[in-house]
């Protein structure tokens, strides 16, 4: 994960990586995450929009909460995800996500985060199947590539960019009660801006 990833100046969408394909976005969600520096008790809660690509899931807050504006979660680093349907509360997804550790720092300095996505506005019949299928596809492709290379699965979060997702997007079920938007065409805004790695803010490049 990365706190406050780079966002486009207009619209607030995440600045994409090279090879990244935006799959969907869903607004009107509430996001909770723990172990955020500077947050009260380390816990952060905000309302905003979830973006999912073939690389990551990014929450972008409608309004900054202190210094918190967004939270980036590589799909390969998410685990123990679960879709919950409580009787008296709204549907939600819970899970854990590992940190993206800078190359010059030690993994022991970073903790695993727990997160929760609450669907308080509309259904989630489009979002949930796409999210779960995408996570499964990313893992399967990563394991397949590791098998071909006869080595342990790669931990590079951008490895997920090679996962074929276009067919999944075309065949996705669209729930009329779910306000999720599926991107059958990639947004043009900021198309020339591309990041090449997860190493913090200066890594924005022009791919043209």
QUICORWO-V182729 format. One line per field, one symbol per residue. ss: DSSP state (h for helix, s for strand, l for the rest). phi: phi as a letter, one per 30 degrees, with the letter a starting at -180 (. if undefined). burial: b if it has 24 or more other C-alpha atoms within 12 Angstrom, else e. A space follows every 10 residues. Layout:
ss->???
phi->???
burial->???
This chain:
ss->lsslllslll lllsllslll lsssssssss sssllllllh hhlsssssss sssllsssss sssssllsss sssshhhsss ssssllllll lsssssslll llllllhhhl llsssssssl llllllhhhh hhhhhhhhhh hhhhhhhhhl llllllhhhh hhlllhhhhh llllllllll ssllllllll llssslllll lllsssll
phi->.bdhddbddc jiddddddid bdcabbcicc bbachceidd iicbbaclbc cbbdcacbcb ddbeciccba bcbeddcdah dbccbddcbd dacblbbddd cedcbceddc cdccbbcccc bjdbdcdddd ddddeddddd dddddddddh bdedcddded ddddbddddd cddcddccde cccdbdeddi ddcbccacdi dddcbcdd
burial->bbbbbbbbee ebbbbbbbbb bbbbbbbbbb bbbbbbeeee eeebbbbbbb bbbbbbbbbb beeebeebbb bbbbbbbbbe beeeeeeeee bbbbbbbbbb beeeeeeeee ebbbbbbbbe eebbbbbbbb bbbbbbbbbe bbeeeeeeee eeeeebbbbb bbbbbbebbe ebeeeeebbb bbbeeebeeb bebbbbbbbe eeebeeee
